[in-house]
Amino acid sequence: MVKLRLKRCGRKQRAVYRIIAIDVRARREGRDLHKVGFYDPIKNQTYLNVPAILDFIQKGAQPTETVYDILKRAEVF
């Protein structure tokens, strides 16, 4: 099963996250299938590739709670 979840990037105390499509069995920093967005909680910036996200969700991918909240705030749903 594929999930849309966050992948931690950046340096210590200055985390930024990529929103990725990844296999459920892979670890957090594992190899992703596709990068579909970017989230910076410090600057409160979000970049989303909405067509790719909707395509993955249509194929059965499940977003995690955090990613779901980000997508809801960006009015994707």
Buried (B, 14 or more C-beta within 10 A) or exposed (E): EBBBBBBEEEEEEEBBBBBBBBEEEBEEEEEBBBBBBBBBEEEEEBEBBEEBBBBBBEEEBBBEEBBBEBBEEBEBE
